[in-house]
Amino acid sequence: MKVAVLSGGVGGARFVQGLVEVVEPGDVTVIGNVGDDVEVLGLHVSPDLDSILYALAGLNDEERGWGRAGETWRALATVGELDGETWFQLGDLDLGLHLVRTQALRSGDPLSSVTRRLSVALGIETHVLPATDDRLRTWIETPAGEFPFQEWFVARGHRDEVDAVRFEGEAIPAPGVLDALEDAELLLIAPSNPYVSIGPILAVEAIRSALAARQVPAVAVSPLIGGRAVRGPADRMLQRLAGGTSPAHVASQYPGLIDALVVDEADADDLDGLGDVRSIVTRTLMSDPDARKRLAEVALGAVVA
Amino acid sequence: MKVAVLSGGVGGARFVQGLVEVVEPGDVTVIGNVGDDVEVLGLHVSPDLDSILYALAGLNDEERGWGRAGETWRALATVGELDGETWFQLGDLDLGLHLVRTQALRSGDPLSSVTRRLSVALGIETHVLPATDDRLRTWIETPAGEFPFQEWFVARGHRDEVDAVRFEGEAIPAPGVLDALEDAELLLIAPSNPYVSIGPILAVEAIRSALAARQVPAVAVSPLIGGRAVRGPADRMLQRLAGGTSPAHVASQYPGLIDALVVDEADADDLDGLGDVRSIVTRTLMSDPDARKRLAEVALGAVVA
């Protein structure tokens, strides 16, 4: 079964890891968020694509939740000693990838080609695509001012409440994205932050239209458990921007775009207001490989149910 | 006593280390070669300036002869795994410096400012200046074709014989260079390769003119011992391009620019043809800190002799 999945970084990457355990890896296309891409020390960093690549290559640090296992930080320590910018954590292993990607981008390769090259080098069979090759950047409006995503998220530790999320840049889908959405027998939205992880993907109008015009089922997995985010600010954002953190508030972020929402058992008593969206209740915490795989199975089960 | 010294990389850096043991470090200005600067993985690398900075900061790897002590190579290993360019060795610690410098250069800072900033951060009192802030690149003409310096030196292991050395770019001295040459009570040329280390500095016409018009003594230290280079291709180049490797052949590379040449005891019987250039015979192998210091003392002694 061919599957296309929209995904943010860490949580999405974990979900995708589970997914390729139950679907042929080569039948899965991951459409990744690039709204939080950032230039650090002159290098182009794509945190969400990298989380997906590292997870699929088995190189990710399970414990820390981001970056590579066995990472060291010697280059960044030197940068600090030389009074360079150190607000964004770049490990030595991670740097190797950023150097290769940045050089390729500077030579004119689009991000999708570079990502494919990196995937091949890492032995990944799953298709990993950026939502767009164009420059698309997420800006966060807060009472303290408007910030580029990573400045708000990393440098300010996402401490500011969010009044609005804005996307900068006119973007069209990267080559392969629309084909993947068209060929898929199931469309999935990973348990990622609807505003800052999935939102930038859906900000590419042709992707949103393709989802809205789908001929196959679309299933989102809620990133909340008992109304709380496992990590990150999704719950605070939903509370402030959508008025609550129930499954219905999550589903409201994908209007007309999903047929079912996978929610956690902890939210089973709070299923009002989902309208046409069917709820699928299961355990959604991806605490280990088995849990990830089970969650993917449930999401896939939505098709046949 | 104020001293200005023209220097290439490794050998020059060692000499400068000895020099600042016998002269107040703040009274020394090093004018470094930038002809072998290179863009690697999108980073601006200044190998000779770095050798000087690392040596003066006590961070250099004495045994390997280049780069930093305690270096690791994890980023570059990753670059290799991702099929990126690995022909030029960049360690993790070294990368930190290249990232900081490259970012500063891209933001419009001239190389001399960046070098000063790095010096300050590394606690270096000696003034380290690039010969020029302009783009000046050394090209090596060989029977196999013409190559940018590092491609010939590193990628091809300087295996090709050299027919000619050419400098690309119109360059004026970096701020501070002419002042340092004017203020100096002694001008030194480090035991570096005359063609590819000192040559690019003298290719900056105003520097060459300042040396030619000097009011103070100028002393070069020969990089050869018994007609052989301690490392690198200086001897092969002198043989082929100047017709021999005697002290007179070395001195011929600095016509009208030096008053004395420090040569090794092993060359003491081969002092013919030096003309106006006085020879100073001593042990020149900089095998340890004491040897470096003694060599610097001898070079300085040329003034009072």
Interface residues (C-beta under 8 A of the other chain):
Chain A: L41 G42 L43 T72 R74 A75 L76 A77 T78 V79 E81 L82 D83 G84 E85 D92 L93 D94 L95 G96 L97 L99 V100 T102 Q103 R106 R117 L118 A121 L122
Chain B: L41 G42 L43 T72 R74 A75 L76 A77 T78 V79 E81 L82 D83 G84 E85 D92 L93 D94 L95 G96 L97 L99 V100 T102 Q103 R106 R117 L118 A121 L122
